[in-house]
Amino acid sequence: MLDIAAAHIVRIHINRVAIESPNPTTGEALYALAEIQRREKLYREVPGDGEDERIQRDGTPIHLTRDQHFYSQKVFDIFVNGDEHEIDTNKITYARVVDLYLGQGGQPSNEYLVKYSHGPVENQSGTLAPGQKVKVKDGMRFRVAGTGES
């Protein structure tokens, strides 16, 4: 258990708002401090070309530095061939859908037919081709099938 009482206070920024936080803290405490909603995830900005760090909503200790920046982002639940997946982008590519379909096994390729339904107003249903991307919403469904070509 992290002893927040023994921590010192540091100024950080969450969603462009300056906030005073104990340091160290926890992911759970940061979510509460910034009032991050259940359908959002919190990320710590990483300098350079690295991927920003996703902060888990739990008791894992988080060490802060002065004026560090964080942001929250909505997550979407989508279904690929009936399996639920959580994504944190508002658009998804053909390659990402195929990757979710294949899971840890198989090699992505352009030999799949991807159809979608229950999408947002801009693209309620249709076919997603290699190289394309489509806007997503909660509950959107994707169906991936082999084309039978080799």
BATIBA-671541 format. One record per atom (N, C-alpha, C): residue in three letters; x, y, z; atom name. Coordinates in steps of 0.2 Angstrom, whole numbers. Each point is the difference from the previous one (the first is absolute). Layout:
REM residues N
r,east,north,up,a
ALA,X,Y,Z,CA;
...
REM end
This chain:
REM residues 150
r,east,north,up,a
MET,4,-6,0,N;
MET,-4,6,0,CA;
MET,4,6,0,C;
LEU,-1,5,-4,N;
LEU,4,6,-1,CA;
LEU,-2,5,6,C;
ASP,5,3,3,N;
ASP,-1,4,5,CA;
ASP,-1,7,-3,C;
ILE,-6,2,-2,N;
ILE,-1,7,-3,CA;
ILE,2,6,5,C;
ALA,-1,-2,7,N;
ALA,1,6,5,CA;
ALA,7,2,0,C;
ALA,5,-5,-2,N;
ALA,7,1,1,CA;
ALA,2,4,-7,C;
ALA,-4,0,-5,N;
ALA,2,3,-6,CA;
ALA,0,8,0,C;
HIS,4,3,-4,N;
HIS,0,7,-1,CA;
HIS,-4,2,-6,C;
ILE,-2,6,0,N;
ILE,-5,3,-5,CA;
ILE,4,2,-6,C;
VAL,-3,-1,-6,N;
VAL,3,2,-6,CA;
VAL,-5,2,-5,C;
ARG,1,5,-4,N;
ARG,-4,3,-5,CA;
ARG,0,-4,-6,C;
ILE,-5,-3,-3,N;
ILE,0,-3,-6,CA;
ILE,-6,3,-4,C;
HIS,-1,-3,-6,N;
HIS,-5,3,-5,CA;
HIS,-4,-6,-3,C;
ILE,-7,0,1,N;
ILE,-4,-5,-2,CA;
ILE,-5,3,-5,C;
ASN,0,-1,-6,N;
ASN,-5,3,-5,CA;
ASN,1,7,0,C;
ARG,6,3,1,N;
ARG,2,7,-1,CA;
ARG,-2,4,7,C;
VAL,-2,-4,5,N;
VAL,-1,4,6,CA;
VAL,5,-2,5,C;
ALA,3,5,4,N;
ALA,5,-1,5,CA;
ALA,-3,-2,6,C;
ILE,3,-6,3,N;
ILE,-3,-3,5,CA;
ILE,6,-2,5,C;
GLU,-2,1,7,N;
GLU,5,-2,5,CA;
GLU,-1,-7,2,C;
SER,5,-4,0,N;
SER,-1,-7,1,CA;
SER,6,-3,5,C;
PRO,-2,-4,5,N;
PRO,6,-3,4,CA;
PRO,4,-4,-5,C;
ASN,7,-1,2,N;
ASN,4,-3,-4,CA;
ASN,5,-4,5,C;
PRO,0,-7,-1,N;
PRO,-4,-4,-5,CA;
PRO,-7,0,1,C;
THR,-4,-3,-5,N;
THR,-7,-1,1,CA;
THR,-2,-6,-3,C;
THR,-6,-1,-2,N;
THR,-2,-6,-3,CA;
THR,-4,2,-7,C;
GLY,-1,-5,-4,N;
GLY,-4,1,-6,CA;
GLY,-8,2,2,C;
GLU,-2,-4,5,N;
GLU,-7,1,3,CA;
GLU,-1,7,2,C;
ALA,5,2,4,N;
ALA,0,7,3,CA;
ALA,0,5,-6,C;
LEU,4,-1,-5,N;
LEU,0,5,-5,CA;
LEU,-7,1,-4,C;
TYR,-3,-6,-1,N;
TYR,-6,0,-3,CA;
TYR,-5,3,4,C;
ALA,0,-1,6,N;
ALA,-5,4,5,CA;
ALA,2,7,0,C;
LEU,6,2,1,N;
LEU,2,7,0,CA;
LEU,-2,4,-6,C;
ALA,0,-3,-6,N;
ALA,-2,4,-6,CA;
ALA,-7,-2,-2,C;
GLU,-4,-4,4,N;
GLU,-6,-2,-2,CA;
GLU,-1,-3,-7,C;
ILE,4,-4,-1,N;
ILE,0,-4,-6,CA;
ILE,-6,-5,0,C;
GLN,-4,0,-5,N;
GLN,-6,-4,-1,CA;
GLN,2,-7,-1,C;
ARG,-5,-5,1,N;
ARG,2,-7,0,CA;
ARG,1,-2,-7,C;
ARG,-2,3,-5,N;
ARG,1,-1,-7,CA;
ARG,6,3,-3,C;
GLU,4,3,4,N;
GLU,6,3,-2,CA;
GLU,6,-3,3,C;
LYS,6,0,-4,N;
LYS,6,-2,3,CA;
LYS,5,6,0,C;
LEU,5,0,5,N;
LEU,4,5,1,CA;
LEU,7,-2,-2,C;
TYR,4,5,-4,N;
TYR,6,-1,-3,CA;
TYR,5,5,3,C;
ARG,6,-2,1,N;
ARG,6,4,2,CA;
ARG,4,2,-7,C;
GLU,0,6,-2,N;
GLU,4,2,-6,CA;
GLU,7,-2,1,C;
VAL,3,-3,-5,N;
VAL,7,-2,0,CA;
VAL,3,4,-6,C;
PRO,6,3,2,N;
PRO,4,4,-5,CA;
PRO,2,-4,-6,C;
GLY,1,3,-6,N;
GLY,3,-3,-5,CA;
GLY,-5,-4,-4,C;
ASP,2,-5,-3,N;
ASP,-4,-5,-5,CA;
ASP,-3,-5,4,C;
GLY,1,-1,7,N;
GLY,-2,-6,3,CA;
GLY,-8,1,1,C;
GLU,-3,-6,1,N;
GLU,-7,-1,2,CA;
GLU,-2,3,7,C;
ASP,-5,4,0,N;
ASP,-2,3,7,CA;
ASP,-2,-6,4,C;
GLU,2,1,7,N;
GLU,-1,-6,5,CA;
GLU,-8,0,2,C;
ARG,-3,-5,0,N;
ARG,-7,-1,2,CA;
ARG,1,-1,8,C;
ILE,-4,4,3,N;
ILE,0,-1,8,CA;
ILE,-6,-4,2,C;
GLN,1,-6,3,N;
GLN,-5,-4,2,CA;
GLN,-4,3,6,C;
ARG,-6,-2,0,N;
ARG,-4,3,6,CA;
ARG,0,-5,6,C;
ASP,6,0,3,N;
ASP,1,-5,5,CA;
ASP,4,3,6,C;
GLY,3,-4,4,N;
GLY,4,2,5,CA;
GLY,8,0,-1,C;
THR,1,-1,-6,N;
THR,7,0,-2,CA;
THR,4,7,1,C;
PRO,5,0,3,N;
PRO,4,7,2,CA;
PRO,2,3,-7,C;
ILE,-2,7,0,N;
ILE,2,4,-5,CA;
ILE,5,6,3,C;
HIS,6,0,-3,N;
HIS,4,5,2,CA;
HIS,0,6,-5,C;
LEU,-1,6,3,N;
LEU,-1,6,-4,CA;
LEU,6,5,-1,C;
THR,0,4,-5,N;
THR,5,5,0,CA;
THR,-4,7,-1,C;
ARG,3,5,2,N;
ARG,-3,6,0,CA;
ARG,-2,2,-7,C;
ASP,-6,3,-1,N;
ASP,-3,2,-6,CA;
ASP,-1,-5,-6,C;
GLN,0,-7,3,N;
GLN,-1,-5,-5,CA;
GLN,-7,0,-3,C;
HIS,-1,-2,-6,N;
HIS,-7,1,-3,CA;
HIS,-3,-7,-1,C;
PHE,-7,0,1,N;
PHE,-4,-6,-1,CA;
PHE,-6,2,-4,C;
TYR,-3,-5,-3,N;
TYR,-6,2,-3,CA;
TYR,-5,-6,0,C;
SER,-6,1,-1,N;
SER,-5,-6,0,CA;
SER,-3,0,-7,C;
GLN,-2,-7,-1,N;
GLN,-3,-1,-7,CA;
GLN,-5,-5,1,C;
LYS,-6,1,-4,N;
LYS,-5,-5,0,CA;
LYS,2,-7,-3,C;
VAL,-3,-5,3,N;
VAL,1,-7,-3,CA;
VAL,-7,-2,-3,C;
PHE,1,-4,-5,N;
PHE,-6,-3,-3,CA;
PHE,0,-8,0,C;
ASP,-5,-3,1,N;
ASP,-1,-7,0,CA;
ASP,-3,-2,-7,C;
ILE,4,-4,-4,N;
ILE,-2,-2,-6,CA;
ILE,0,-8,0,C;
PHE,-3,-3,-5,N;
PHE,0,-7,0,CA;
PHE,2,-2,-7,C;
VAL,5,-5,0,N;
VAL,3,-3,-6,CA;
VAL,-2,-7,0,C;
ASN,-4,-2,-5,N;
ASN,-3,-7,0,CA;
ASN,-2,-3,7,C;
GLY,-4,5,3,N;
GLY,-3,-2,6,CA;
GLY,4,1,7,C;
ASP,7,1,-1,N;
ASP,4,1,6,CA;
ASP,1,8,1,C;
GLU,-1,1,7,N;
GLU,0,7,2,CA;
GLU,7,3,0,C;
HIS,2,6,-2,N;
HIS,6,3,0,CA;
HIS,0,7,2,C;
GLU,4,3,5,N;
GLU,0,7,2,CA;
GLU,6,3,-4,C;
ILE,-2,5,-4,N;
ILE,5,4,-3,CA;
ILE,-1,8,2,C;
ASP,6,3,0,N;
ASP,0,7,2,CA;
ASP,1,5,-5,C;
THR,-2,-2,-7,N;
THR,0,5,-5,CA;
THR,-7,1,-3,C;
ASN,-1,5,-3,N;
ASN,-7,1,-3,CA;
ASN,0,-2,-7,C;
LYS,5,-2,-3,N;
LYS,0,-4,-6,CA;
LYS,4,-6,0,C;
ILE,-1,-5,-4,N;
ILE,3,-6,-1,CA;
ILE,2,-2,-7,C;
THR,6,-3,-1,N;
THR,2,-1,-7,CA;
THR,-2,-8,-1,C;
TYR,0,-1,-7,N;
TYR,-1,-7,-2,CA;
TYR,5,-5,4,C;
ALA,7,2,0,N;
ALA,5,-4,3,CA;
ALA,-1,-1,7,C;
ARG,-3,5,4,N;
ARG,-1,-1,7,CA;
ARG,-6,-5,1,C;
VAL,-5,1,-4,N;
VAL,-6,-5,1,CA;
VAL,3,-7,-2,C;
VAL,3,-1,-5,N;
VAL,3,-7,-2,CA;
VAL,4,-2,6,C;
ASP,5,4,3,N;
ASP,4,-2,5,CA;
ASP,-4,-2,6,C;
LEU,-5,4,2,N;
LEU,-5,-2,6,CA;
LEU,-3,-7,-2,C;
TYR,-2,-1,-6,N;
TYR,-3,-7,-2,CA;
TYR,5,-5,1,C;
LEU,6,1,-2,N;
LEU,5,-6,0,CA;
LEU,3,-1,7,C;
GLY,-1,5,4,N;
GLY,3,0,7,CA;
GLY,8,-1,0,C;
GLN,2,-5,4,N;
GLN,7,-1,0,CA;
GLN,3,-4,-5,C;
GLY,-5,-4,-4,N;
GLY,3,-5,-5,CA;
GLY,-2,3,-7,C;
GLY,4,-2,-4,N;
GLY,-1,2,-7,CA;
GLY,3,6,-2,C;
GLN,1,1,-7,N;
GLN,3,6,-3,CA;
GLN,-5,4,-3,C;
PRO,0,6,1,N;
PRO,-5,5,-3,CA;
PRO,2,0,-8,C;
SER,-6,1,-4,N;
SER,1,0,-7,CA;
SER,-6,4,-3,C;
ASN,0,1,-6,N;
ASN,-5,3,-4,CA;
ASN,-5,-5,-2,C;
GLU,0,-6,2,N;
GLU,-4,-5,-3,CA;
GLU,-6,-1,5,C;
TYR,-3,5,3,N;
TYR,-6,-1,4,CA;
TYR,-5,5,-2,C;
LEU,-6,-2,0,N;
LEU,-6,4,-1,CA;
LEU,-2,3,7,C;
VAL,-1,7,1,N;
VAL,-2,3,6,CA;
VAL,-6,4,-1,C;
LYS,-6,-2,3,N;
LYS,-6,3,0,CA;
LYS,-1,3,7,C;
TYR,-4,6,0,N;
TYR,-1,3,6,CA;
TYR,-8,2,0,C;
SER,-2,1,6,N;
SER,-7,2,1,CA;
SER,-1,3,7,C;
HIS,-5,3,2,N;
HIS,-2,4,6,CA;
HIS,5,6,1,C;
GLY,3,3,-6,N;
GLY,4,5,1,CA;
GLY,-3,7,1,C;
PRO,4,5,1,N;
PRO,-3,7,0,CA;
PRO,-3,2,-6,C;
VAL,-4,6,1,N;
VAL,-4,2,-6,CA;
VAL,5,1,-6,C;
GLU,6,2,0,N;
GLU,4,1,-6,CA;
GLU,1,-6,-3,C;
ASN,0,-6,3,N;
ASN,2,-7,-3,CA;
ASN,-4,-5,4,C;
GLN,-6,-1,-1,N;
GLN,-4,-4,4,CA;
GLN,1,-8,-2,C;
SER,2,-1,-6,N;
SER,1,-7,-2,CA;
SER,4,0,-7,C;
GLY,4,-5,-1,N;
GLY,4,0,-7,CA;
GLY,5,-5,0,C;
THR,5,1,-4,N;
THR,5,-5,-1,CA;
THR,7,4,1,C;
LEU,4,-2,4,N;
LEU,7,3,1,CA;
LEU,5,-4,-4,C;
ALA,3,4,-4,N;
ALA,6,-3,-5,CA;
ALA,7,2,3,C;
PRO,5,-4,-2,N;
PRO,6,1,2,CA;
PRO,2,7,-1,C;
GLY,4,3,5,N;
GLY,2,7,-1,CA;
GLY,-5,5,3,C;
GLN,-6,-2,1,N;
GLN,-6,4,2,CA;
GLN,0,0,7,C;
LYS,-4,6,3,N;
LYS,-1,0,7,CA;
LYS,-7,3,0,C;
VAL,-4,-2,6,N;
VAL,-7,2,1,CA;
VAL,-1,3,7,C;
LYS,-4,5,1,N;
LYS,-2,2,6,CA;
LYS,-4,-5,4,C;
VAL,2,0,7,N;
VAL,-4,-5,4,CA;
VAL,-4,3,5,C;
LYS,-5,-4,3,N;
LYS,-4,2,6,CA;
LYS,-1,-7,4,C;
ASP,-2,1,6,N;
ASP,-1,-5,5,CA;
ASP,-5,-5,-3,C;
GLY,2,-6,0,N;
GLY,-5,-6,-2,CA;
GLY,1,-1,-8,C;
MET,4,3,-3,N;
MET,1,-1,-7,CA;
MET,2,-7,-1,C;
ARG,-2,-3,-6,N;
ARG,2,-7,-1,CA;
ARG,4,-1,-7,C;
PHE,5,-4,1,N;
PHE,4,-2,-6,CA;
PHE,-1,-7,-1,C;
ARG,0,-2,-7,N;
ARG,0,-7,-2,CA;
ARG,6,-1,-5,C;
VAL,4,-5,2,N;
VAL,6,-1,-4,CA;
VAL,0,-7,-2,C;
ALA,1,-1,-7,N;
ALA,-1,-7,-3,CA;
ALA,6,0,-5,C;
GLY,3,-6,-1,N;
GLY,5,-1,-5,CA;
GLY,-4,0,-7,C;
THR,4,3,-5,N;
THR,-3,1,-7,CA;
THR,1,-7,-4,C;
GLY,4,-5,2,N;
GLY,0,-6,-3,CA;
GLY,5,0,-6,C;
GLU,4,6,0,N;
GLU,5,1,-5,CA;
GLU,7,-1,3,C;
SER,5,-2,-3,N;
SER,6,-1,2,CA;
SER,5,3,-4,C;
REM end
